[in-house]
Amino acid sequence: MSELILLFIGVCAYLAPFAMILNSKRTKGHEKNGWLLGTLLFSWLALLLYFSMIPKEGIHPHKPRRGKRRSRR
């Protein structure tokens, strides 16, 4: 029984980086698919590379809201 629990914990630890990248909003489309594939192959190493290489705001940084006007000079 304890072997089954250890196997379950190991599988969860292996799939945790995959779930983190899947739910991340840093990338979209084919780029996310590439990171997911890399994570399945290299697990935690790919997750560390993902968080170190991809900026927090993702590909398209947030734009200022339309309601605020800037003064022109």
PDB file of N, CA, C and O in Angstrom:
ATOM      1  N   MET A   1       0.817  -1.202   0.000  1.00  0.00           N
ATOM      2  CA  MET A   1       0.000   0.000   0.000  1.00  0.00           C
ATOM      3  C   MET A   1       0.859   1.264   0.000  1.00  0.00           C
ATOM      4  O   MET A   1       0.539   2.232  -0.689  1.00  0.00           O
ATOM      5  N   SER A   2       1.955   1.257   0.776  1.00  0.00           N
ATOM      6  CA  SER A   2       2.818   2.434   0.842  1.00  0.00           C
ATOM      7  C   SER A   2       3.530   2.670  -0.497  1.00  0.00           C
ATOM      8  O   SER A   2       3.856   3.807  -0.839  1.00  0.00           O
ATOM      9  N   GLU A   3       3.768   1.591  -1.251  1.00  0.00           N
ATOM     10  CA  GLU A   3       4.388   1.744  -2.577  1.00  0.00           C
ATOM     11  C   GLU A   3       3.448   2.467  -3.531  1.00  0.00           C
ATOM     12  O   GLU A   3       3.891   3.259  -4.362  1.00  0.00           O
ATOM     13  N   LEU A   4       2.164   2.197  -3.414  1.00  0.00           N
ATOM     14  CA  LEU A   4       1.165   2.857  -4.246  1.00  0.00           C
ATOM     15  C   LEU A   4       1.085   4.347  -3.932  1.00  0.00           C
ATOM     16  O   LEU A   4       0.946   5.173  -4.834  1.00  0.00           O
ATOM     17  N   ILE A   5       1.173   4.682  -2.657  1.00  0.00           N
ATOM     18  CA  ILE A   5       1.156   6.091  -2.247  1.00  0.00           C
ATOM     19  C   ILE A   5       2.399   6.807  -2.758  1.00  0.00           C
ATOM     20  O   ILE A   5       2.301   7.937  -3.237  1.00  0.00           O
ATOM     21  N   LEU A   6       3.558   6.177  -2.666  1.00  0.00           N
ATOM     22  CA  LEU A   6       4.795   6.770  -3.175  1.00  0.00           C
ATOM     23  C   LEU A   6       4.732   6.968  -4.686  1.00  0.00           C
ATOM     24  O   LEU A   6       5.206   7.983  -5.197  1.00  0.00           O
ATOM     25  N   LEU A   7       4.156   6.012  -5.399  1.00  0.00           N
ATOM     26  CA  LEU A   7       3.995   6.140  -6.840  1.00  0.00           C
ATOM     27  C   LEU A   7       3.070   7.300  -7.182  1.00  0.00           C
ATOM     28  O   LEU A   7       3.343   8.063  -8.109  1.00  0.00           O
ATOM     29  N   PHE A   8       1.979   7.436  -6.437  1.00  0.00           N
ATOM     30  CA  PHE A   8       1.045   8.533  -6.653  1.00  0.00           C
ATOM     31  C   PHE A   8       1.716   9.884  -6.412  1.00  0.00           C
ATOM     32  O   PHE A   8       1.522  10.815  -7.195  1.00  0.00           O
ATOM     33  N   ILE A   9       2.490  10.001  -5.356  1.00  0.00           N
ATOM     34  CA  ILE A   9       3.206  11.241  -5.049  1.00  0.00           C
ATOM     35  C   ILE A   9       4.234  11.544  -6.141  1.00  0.00           C
ATOM     36  O   ILE A   9       4.401  12.698  -6.535  1.00  0.00           O
ATOM     37  N   GLY A  10       4.916  10.516  -6.623  1.00  0.00           N
ATOM     38  CA  GLY A  10       5.895  10.709  -7.698  1.00  0.00           C
ATOM     39  C   GLY A  10       5.258  11.186  -8.989  1.00  0.00           C
ATOM     40  O   GLY A  10       5.803  12.065  -9.657  1.00  0.00           O
ATOM     41  N   VAL A  11       4.124  10.629  -9.349  1.00  0.00           N
ATOM     42  CA  VAL A  11       3.419  11.045 -10.567  1.00  0.00           C
ATOM     43  C   VAL A  11       2.919  12.478 -10.420  1.00  0.00           C
ATOM     44  O   VAL A  11       3.015  13.267 -11.360  1.00  0.00           O
ATOM     45  N   CYS A  12       2.389  12.817  -9.259  1.00  0.00           N
ATOM     46  CA  CYS A  12       1.938  14.196  -9.020  1.00  0.00           C
ATOM     47  C   CYS A  12       3.101  15.186  -9.095  1.00  0.00           C
ATOM     48  O   CYS A  12       2.953  16.278  -9.645  1.00  0.00           O
ATOM     49  N   ALA A  13       4.243  14.814  -8.551  1.00  0.00           N
ATOM     50  CA  ALA A  13       5.424  15.684  -8.602  1.00  0.00           C
ATOM     51  C   ALA A  13       5.925  15.846 -10.034  1.00  0.00           C
ATOM     52  O   ALA A  13       6.428  16.907 -10.401  1.00  0.00           O
ATOM     53  N   TYR A  14       5.790  14.800 -10.839  1.00  0.00           N
ATOM     54  CA  TYR A  14       6.222  14.867 -12.233  1.00  0.00           C
ATOM     55  C   TYR A  14       5.283  15.737 -13.060  1.00  0.00           C
ATOM     56  O   TYR A  14       5.736  16.450 -13.955  1.00  0.00           O
ATOM     57  N   LEU A  15       3.983  15.690 -12.778  1.00  0.00           N
ATOM     58  CA  LEU A  15       2.997  16.435 -13.564  1.00  0.00           C
ATOM     59  C   LEU A  15       2.725  17.847 -13.033  1.00  0.00           C
ATOM     60  O   LEU A  15       2.053  18.629 -13.706  1.00  0.00           O
ATOM     61  N   ALA A  16       3.221  18.186 -11.861  1.00  0.00           N
ATOM     62  CA  ALA A  16       2.995  19.519 -11.293  1.00  0.00           C
ATOM     63  C   ALA A  16       3.520  20.640 -12.197  1.00  0.00           C
ATOM     64  O   ALA A  16       2.792  21.612 -12.397  1.00  0.00           O
ATOM     65  N   PRO A  17       4.734  20.571 -12.754  1.00  0.00           N
ATOM     66  CA  PRO A  17       5.189  21.638 -13.655  1.00  0.00           C
ATOM     67  C   PRO A  17       4.313  21.769 -14.905  1.00  0.00           C
ATOM     68  O   PRO A  17       4.095  22.876 -15.398  1.00  0.00           O
ATOM     69  N   PHE A  18       3.819  20.655 -15.408  1.00  0.00           N
ATOM     70  CA  PHE A  18       2.930  20.682 -16.575  1.00  0.00           C
ATOM     71  C   PHE A  18       1.670  21.480 -16.251  1.00  0.00           C
ATOM     72  O   PHE A  18       1.234  22.299 -17.060  1.00  0.00           O
ATOM     73  N   ALA A  19       1.085  21.252 -15.085  1.00  0.00           N
ATOM     74  CA  ALA A  19      -0.121  21.970 -14.676  1.00  0.00           C
ATOM     75  C   ALA A  19       0.168  23.459 -14.455  1.00  0.00           C
ATOM     76  O   ALA A  19      -0.662  24.308 -14.780  1.00  0.00           O
ATOM     77  N   MET A  20       1.347  23.776 -13.901  1.00  0.00           N
ATOM     78  CA  MET A  20       1.696  25.184 -13.667  1.00  0.00           C
ATOM     79  C   MET A  20       1.809  25.955 -14.971  1.00  0.00           C
ATOM     80  O   MET A  20       1.321  27.081 -15.060  1.00  0.00           O
ATOM     81  N   ILE A  21       2.439  25.378 -15.982  1.00  0.00           N
ATOM     82  CA  ILE A  21       2.584  26.049 -17.269  1.00  0.00           C
ATOM     83  C   ILE A  21       1.248  26.096 -17.996  1.00  0.00           C
ATOM     84  O   ILE A  21       0.945  27.087 -18.661  1.00  0.00           O
ATOM     85  N   LEU A  22       0.450  25.052 -17.883  1.00  0.00           N
ATOM     86  CA  LEU A  22      -0.850  25.007 -18.531  1.00  0.00           C
ATOM     87  C   LEU A  22      -1.753  26.129 -18.028  1.00  0.00           C
ATOM     88  O   LEU A  22      -2.520  26.693 -18.808  1.00  0.00           O
ATOM     89  N   ASN A  23      -1.679  26.463 -16.744  1.00  0.00           N
ATOM     90  CA  ASN A  23      -2.515  27.503 -16.156  1.00  0.00           C
ATOM     91  C   ASN A  23      -1.877  28.887 -16.200  1.00  0.00           C
ATOM     92  O   ASN A  23      -2.522  29.858 -15.805  1.00  0.00           O
ATOM     93  N   SER A  24      -0.653  29.012 -16.658  1.00  0.00           N
ATOM     94  CA  SER A  24       0.048  30.288 -16.703  1.00  0.00           C
ATOM     95  C   SER A  24      -0.465  31.147 -17.856  1.00  0.00           C
ATOM     96  O   SER A  24      -0.823  30.633 -18.916  1.00  0.00           O
ATOM     97  N   LYS A  25      -0.495  32.454 -17.637  1.00  0.00           N
ATOM     98  CA  LYS A  25      -0.932  33.393 -18.676  1.00  0.00           C
ATOM     99  C   LYS A  25       0.251  34.123 -19.311  1.00  0.00           C
ATOM    100  O   LYS A  25       0.063  35.138 -19.982  1.00  0.00           O
ATOM    101  N   ARG A  26       1.449  33.622 -19.107  1.00  0.00           N
ATOM    102  CA  ARG A  26       2.640  34.258 -19.657  1.00  0.00           C
ATOM    103  C   ARG A  26       2.799  34.006 -21.145  1.00  0.00           C
ATOM    104  O   ARG A  26       3.356  34.851 -21.846  1.00  0.00           O
ATOM    105  N   THR A  27       2.330  32.879 -21.651  1.00  0.00           N
ATOM    106  CA  THR A  27       2.469  32.545 -23.066  1.00  0.00           C
ATOM    107  C   THR A  27       1.129  32.099 -23.628  1.00  0.00           C
ATOM    108  O   THR A  27       0.197  31.781 -22.889  1.00  0.00           O
ATOM    109  N   LYS A  28       1.055  32.084 -24.977  1.00  0.00           N
ATOM    110  CA  LYS A  28      -0.170  31.662 -25.657  1.00  0.00           C
ATOM    111  C   LYS A  28       0.195  30.844 -26.879  1.00  0.00           C
ATOM    112  O   LYS A  28       1.326  30.893 -27.362  1.00  0.00           O
ATOM    113  N   GLY A  29      -0.771  30.096 -27.369  1.00  0.00           N
ATOM    114  CA  GLY A  29      -0.654  29.414 -28.648  1.00  0.00           C
ATOM    115  C   GLY A  29       0.453  28.387 -28.733  1.00  0.00           C
ATOM    116  O   GLY A  29       0.670  27.589 -27.821  1.00  0.00           O
ATOM    117  N   HIS A  30       1.153  28.433 -29.867  1.00  0.00           N
ATOM    118  CA  HIS A  30       2.189  27.437 -30.138  1.00  0.00           C
ATOM    119  C   HIS A  30       3.365  27.540 -29.172  1.00  0.00           C
ATOM    120  O   HIS A  30       4.021  26.539 -28.885  1.00  0.00           O
ATOM    121  N   GLU A  31       3.632  28.729 -28.674  1.00  0.00           N
ATOM    122  CA  GLU A  31       4.730  28.875 -27.714  1.00  0.00           C
ATOM    123  C   GLU A  31       4.425  28.080 -26.439  1.00  0.00           C
ATOM    124  O   GLU A  31       5.303  27.413 -25.892  1.00  0.00           O
ATOM    125  N   LYS A  32       3.180  28.158 -25.974  1.00  0.00           N
ATOM    126  CA  LYS A  32       2.792  27.397 -24.786  1.00  0.00           C
ATOM    127  C   LYS A  32       2.871  25.898 -25.075  1.00  0.00           C
ATOM    128  O   LYS A  32       3.289  25.122 -24.216  1.00  0.00           O
ATOM    129  N   ASN A  33       2.472  25.491 -26.279  1.00  0.00           N
ATOM    130  CA  ASN A  33       2.552  24.075 -26.643  1.00  0.00           C
ATOM    131  C   ASN A  33       3.994  23.575 -26.594  1.00  0.00           C
ATOM    132  O   ASN A  33       4.253  22.461 -26.137  1.00  0.00           O
ATOM    133  N   GLY A  34       4.924  24.391 -27.060  1.00  0.00           N
ATOM    134  CA  GLY A  34       6.335  24.016 -27.000  1.00  0.00           C
ATOM    135  C   GLY A  34       6.825  23.874 -25.570  1.00  0.00           C
ATOM    136  O   GLY A  34       7.547  22.931 -25.247  1.00  0.00           O
ATOM    137  N   TRP A  35       6.435  24.805 -24.716  1.00  0.00           N
ATOM    138  CA  TRP A  35       6.846  24.716 -23.313  1.00  0.00           C
ATOM    139  C   TRP A  35       6.221  23.499 -22.637  1.00  0.00           C
ATOM    140  O   TRP A  35       6.865  22.853 -21.810  1.00  0.00           O
ATOM    141  N   LEU A  36       4.970  23.179 -22.982  1.00  0.00           N
ATOM    142  CA  LEU A  36       4.327  21.997 -22.400  1.00  0.00           C
ATOM    143  C   LEU A  36       5.030  20.720 -22.835  1.00  0.00           C
ATOM    144  O   LEU A  36       5.213  19.803 -22.034  1.00  0.00           O
ATOM    145  N   LEU A  37       5.420  20.660 -24.095  1.00  0.00           N
ATOM    146  CA  LEU A  37       6.145  19.494 -24.593  1.00  0.00           C
ATOM    147  C   LEU A  37       7.494  19.360 -23.890  1.00  0.00           C
ATOM    148  O   LEU A  37       7.885  18.265 -23.484  1.00  0.00           O
ATOM    149  N   GLY A  38       8.199  20.479 -23.751  1.00  0.00           N
ATOM    150  CA  GLY A  38       9.480  20.461 -23.033  1.00  0.00           C
ATOM    151  C   GLY A  38       9.318  20.063 -21.585  1.00  0.00           C
ATOM    152  O   GLY A  38      10.182  19.389 -21.024  1.00  0.00           O
ATOM    153  N   THR A  39       8.218  20.475 -20.970  1.00  0.00           N
ATOM    154  CA  THR A  39       7.969  20.124 -19.579  1.00  0.00           C
ATOM    155  C   THR A  39       7.669  18.641 -19.429  1.00  0.00           C
ATOM    156  O   THR A  39       8.085  18.021 -18.450  1.00  0.00           O
ATOM    157  N   LEU A  40       6.955  18.070 -20.382  1.00  0.00           N
ATOM    158  CA  LEU A  40       6.700  16.630 -20.307  1.00  0.00           C
ATOM    159  C   LEU A  40       7.984  15.830 -20.433  1.00  0.00           C
ATOM    160  O   LEU A  40       8.134  14.778 -19.813  1.00  0.00           O
ATOM    161  N   LEU A  41       8.915  16.336 -21.243  1.00  0.00           N
ATOM    162  CA  LEU A  41      10.170  15.616 -21.445  1.00  0.00           C
ATOM    163  C   LEU A  41      11.186  15.849 -20.325  1.00  0.00           C
ATOM    164  O   LEU A  41      11.890  14.924 -19.920  1.00  0.00           O
ATOM    165  N   PHE A  42      11.260  17.088 -19.827  1.00  0.00           N
ATOM    166  CA  PHE A  42      12.317  17.436 -18.872  1.00  0.00           C
ATOM    167  C   PHE A  42      11.798  17.923 -17.521  1.00  0.00           C
ATOM    168  O   PHE A  42      12.591  18.317 -16.666  1.00  0.00           O
ATOM    169  N   SER A  43      10.500  17.904 -17.318  1.00  0.00           N
ATOM    170  CA  SER A  43       9.812  18.207 -16.070  1.00  0.00           C
ATOM    171  C   SER A  43      10.306  19.483 -15.379  1.00  0.00           C
ATOM    172  O   SER A  43      10.073  20.580 -15.888  1.00  0.00           O
ATOM    173  N   TRP A  44      10.976  19.365 -14.247  1.00  0.00           N
ATOM    174  CA  TRP A  44      11.315  20.518 -13.422  1.00  0.00           C
ATOM    175  C   TRP A  44      12.357  21.428 -14.072  1.00  0.00           C
ATOM    176  O   TRP A  44      12.336  22.637 -13.841  1.00  0.00           O
ATOM    177  N   LEU A  45      13.248  20.890 -14.860  1.00  0.00           N
ATOM    178  CA  LEU A  45      14.240  21.713 -15.550  1.00  0.00           C
ATOM    179  C   LEU A  45      13.551  22.673 -16.513  1.00  0.00           C
ATOM    180  O   LEU A  45      13.905  23.851 -16.569  1.00  0.00           O
ATOM    181  N   ALA A  46      12.579  22.188 -17.266  1.00  0.00           N
ATOM    182  CA  ALA A  46      11.849  23.047 -18.198  1.00  0.00           C
ATOM    183  C   ALA A  46      11.037  24.097 -17.449  1.00  0.00           C
ATOM    184  O   ALA A  46      10.915  25.225 -17.926  1.00  0.00           O
ATOM    185  N   LEU A  47      10.482  23.759 -16.297  1.00  0.00           N
ATOM    186  CA  LEU A  47       9.729  24.734 -15.511  1.00  0.00           C
ATOM    187  C   LEU A  47      10.642  25.863 -15.034  1.00  0.00           C
ATOM    188  O   LEU A  47      10.265  27.033 -15.087  1.00  0.00           O
ATOM    189  N   LEU A  48      11.833  25.515 -14.571  1.00  0.00           N
ATOM    190  CA  LEU A  48      12.786  26.552 -14.142  1.00  0.00           C
ATOM    191  C   LEU A  48      13.178  27.456 -15.304  1.00  0.00           C
ATOM    192  O   LEU A  48      13.262  28.673 -15.138  1.00  0.00           O
ATOM    193  N   LEU A  49      13.416  26.878 -16.470  1.00  0.00           N
ATOM    194  CA  LEU A  49      13.735  27.682 -17.650  1.00  0.00           C
ATOM    195  C   LEU A  49      12.563  28.566 -18.048  1.00  0.00           C
ATOM    196  O   LEU A  49      12.760  29.720 -18.429  1.00  0.00           O
ATOM    197  N   TYR A  50      11.354  28.041 -17.966  1.00  0.00           N
ATOM    198  CA  TYR A  50      10.154  28.796 -18.331  1.00  0.00           C
ATOM    199  C   TYR A  50      10.027  30.048 -17.471  1.00  0.00           C
ATOM    200  O   TYR A  50       9.836  31.149 -17.989  1.00  0.00           O
ATOM    201  N   PHE A  51      10.134  29.874 -16.157  1.00  0.00           N
ATOM    202  CA  PHE A  51       9.970  31.021 -15.264  1.00  0.00           C
ATOM    203  C   PHE A  51      11.144  31.995 -15.334  1.00  0.00           C
ATOM    204  O   PHE A  51      10.989  33.169 -14.996  1.00  0.00           O
ATOM    205  N   SER A  52      12.302  31.532 -15.760  1.00  0.00           N
ATOM    206  CA  SER A  52      13.448  32.441 -15.854  1.00  0.00           C
ATOM    207  C   SER A  52      13.507  33.168 -17.199  1.00  0.00           C
ATOM    208  O   SER A  52      14.085  34.252 -17.277  1.00  0.00           O
ATOM    209  N   MET A  53      12.928  32.602 -18.253  1.00  0.00           N
ATOM    210  CA  MET A  53      13.034  33.195 -19.585  1.00  0.00           C
ATOM    211  C   MET A  53      11.815  34.029 -20.003  1.00  0.00           C
ATOM    212  O   MET A  53      11.973  35.022 -20.712  1.00  0.00           O
ATOM    213  N   ILE A  54      10.627  33.653 -19.586  1.00  0.00           N
ATOM    214  CA  ILE A  54       9.409  34.324 -20.025  1.00  0.00           C
ATOM    215  C   ILE A  54       9.098  35.458 -19.052  1.00  0.00           C
ATOM    216  O   ILE A  54       9.046  35.228 -17.844  1.00  0.00           O
ATOM    217  N   PRO A  55       8.888  36.694 -19.557  1.00  0.00           N
ATOM    218  CA  PRO A  55       8.588  37.816 -18.665  1.00  0.00           C
ATOM    219  C   PRO A  55       7.238  37.632 -17.962  1.00  0.00           C
ATOM    220  O   PRO A  55       6.352  36.950 -18.475  1.00  0.00           O
ATOM    221  N   LYS A  56       7.095  38.243 -16.794  1.00  0.00           N
ATOM    222  CA  LYS A  56       5.872  38.098 -16.004  1.00  0.00           C
ATOM    223  C   LYS A  56       4.642  38.597 -16.745  1.00  0.00           C
ATOM    224  O   LYS A  56       3.577  37.984 -16.666  1.00  0.00           O
ATOM    225  N   GLU A  57       4.781  39.707 -17.465  1.00  0.00           N
ATOM    226  CA  GLU A  57       3.618  40.272 -18.145  1.00  0.00           C
ATOM    227  C   GLU A  57       3.293  39.559 -19.446  1.00  0.00           C
ATOM    228  O   GLU A  57       2.323  39.915 -20.116  1.00  0.00           O
ATOM    229  N   GLY A  58       4.076  38.569 -19.814  1.00  0.00           N
ATOM    230  CA  GLY A  58       3.797  37.790 -21.013  1.00  0.00           C
ATOM    231  C   GLY A  58       4.284  38.478 -22.269  1.00  0.00           C
ATOM    232  O   GLY A  58       5.125  39.375 -22.210  1.00  0.00           O
ATOM    233  N   ILE A  59       3.756  38.060 -23.405  1.00  0.00           N
ATOM    234  CA  ILE A  59       4.185  38.589 -24.690  1.00  0.00           C
ATOM    235  C   ILE A  59       3.709  40.018 -24.883  1.00  0.00           C
ATOM    236  O   ILE A  59       4.468  40.872 -25.341  1.00  0.00           O
ATOM    237  N   HIS A  60       2.461  40.278 -24.536  1.00  0.00           N
ATOM    238  CA  HIS A  60       1.871  41.596 -24.734  1.00  0.00           C
ATOM    239  C   HIS A  60       1.677  42.269 -23.383  1.00  0.00           C
ATOM    240  O   HIS A  60       0.768  41.903 -22.638  1.00  0.00           O
ATOM    241  N   PRO A  61       2.523  43.257 -23.053  1.00  0.00           N
ATOM    242  CA  PRO A  61       2.349  43.938 -21.771  1.00  0.00           C
ATOM    243  C   PRO A  61       1.021  44.690 -21.741  1.00  0.00           C
ATOM    244  O   PRO A  61       0.459  45.032 -22.781  1.00  0.00           O
ATOM    245  N   HIS A  62       0.539  44.934 -20.543  1.00  0.00           N
ATOM    246  CA  HIS A  62      -0.743  45.610 -20.387  1.00  0.00           C
ATOM    247  C   HIS A  62      -0.680  47.025 -20.938  1.00  0.00           C
ATOM    248  O   HIS A  62       0.291  47.749 -20.717  1.00  0.00           O
ATOM    249  N   LYS A  63      -1.728  47.410 -21.658  1.00  0.00           N
ATOM    250  CA  LYS A  63      -1.826  48.758 -22.212  1.00  0.00           C
ATOM    251  C   LYS A  63      -2.559  49.645 -21.214  1.00  0.00           C
ATOM    252  O   LYS A  63      -3.377  49.155 -20.435  1.00  0.00           O
ATOM    253  N   PRO A  64      -2.271  50.957 -21.230  1.00  0.00           N
ATOM    254  CA  PRO A  64      -3.011  51.850 -20.332  1.00  0.00           C
ATOM    255  C   PRO A  64      -4.490  51.873 -20.720  1.00  0.00           C
ATOM    256  O   PRO A  64      -4.842  51.651 -21.879  1.00  0.00           O
ATOM    257  N   ARG A  65      -5.333  52.139 -19.753  1.00  0.00           N
ATOM    258  CA  ARG A  65      -6.769  52.172 -20.002  1.00  0.00           C
ATOM    259  C   ARG A  65      -7.157  53.368 -20.856  1.00  0.00           C
ATOM    260  O   ARG A  65      -6.499  54.408 -20.823  1.00  0.00           O
ATOM    261  N   ARG A  66      -8.222  53.211 -21.614  1.00  0.00           N
ATOM    262  CA  ARG A  66      -8.676  54.278 -22.504  1.00  0.00           C
ATOM    263  C   ARG A  66      -9.283  55.451 -21.751  1.00  0.00           C
ATOM    264  O   ARG A  66      -9.241  56.580 -22.239  1.00  0.00           O
ATOM    265  N   GLY A  67      -9.839  55.211 -20.588  1.00  0.00           N
ATOM    266  CA  GLY A  67     -10.532  56.259 -19.841  1.00  0.00           C
ATOM    267  C   GLY A  67      -9.621  57.380 -19.378  1.00  0.00           C
ATOM    268  O   GLY A  67     -10.072  58.511 -19.199  1.00  0.00           O
ATOM    269  N   LYS A  68      -8.371  57.086 -19.187  1.00  0.00           N
ATOM    270  CA  LYS A  68      -7.429  58.113 -18.722  1.00  0.00           C
ATOM    271  C   LYS A  68      -6.866  58.853 -19.918  1.00  0.00           C
ATOM    272  O   LYS A  68      -6.401  58.241 -20.880  1.00  0.00           O
ATOM    273  N   ARG A  69      -6.911  60.174 -19.852  1.00  0.00           N
ATOM    274  CA  ARG A  69      -6.358  60.988 -20.941  1.00  0.00           C
ATOM    275  C   ARG A  69      -5.028  61.573 -20.515  1.00  0.00           C
ATOM    276  O   ARG A  69      -4.828  61.964 -19.365  1.00  0.00           O
ATOM    277  N   ARG A  70      -4.145  61.617 -21.462  1.00  0.00           N
ATOM    278  CA  ARG A  70      -2.853  62.242 -21.199  1.00  0.00           C
ATOM    279  C   ARG A  70      -2.868  63.648 -21.794  1.00  0.00           C
ATOM    280  O   ARG A  70      -3.447  63.879 -22.855  1.00  0.00           O
ATOM    281  N   SER A  71      -2.237  64.562 -21.111  1.00  0.00           N
ATOM    282  CA  SER A  71      -2.187  65.933 -21.623  1.00  0.00           C
ATOM    283  C   SER A  71      -1.129  66.022 -22.723  1.00  0.00           C
ATOM    284  O   SER A  71      -0.027  65.485 -22.603  1.00  0.00           O
ATOM    285  N   ARG A  72      -1.499  66.710 -23.786  1.00  0.00           N
ATOM    286  CA  ARG A  72      -0.553  66.899 -24.905  1.00  0.00           C
ATOM    287  C   ARG A  72       0.097  68.255 -24.785  1.00  0.00           C
ATOM    288  O   ARG A  72      -0.569  69.262 -24.546  1.00  0.00           O
ATOM    289  N   ARG A  73       1.384  68.270 -24.952  1.00  0.00           N
ATOM    290  CA  ARG A  73       2.118  69.541 -24.884  1.00  0.00           C
ATOM    291  C   ARG A  73       3.013  69.661 -26.067  1.00  0.00           C
ATOM    292  O   ARG A  73       3.723  70.658 -26.206  1.00  0.00           O
TER     293      ARG A  73
END
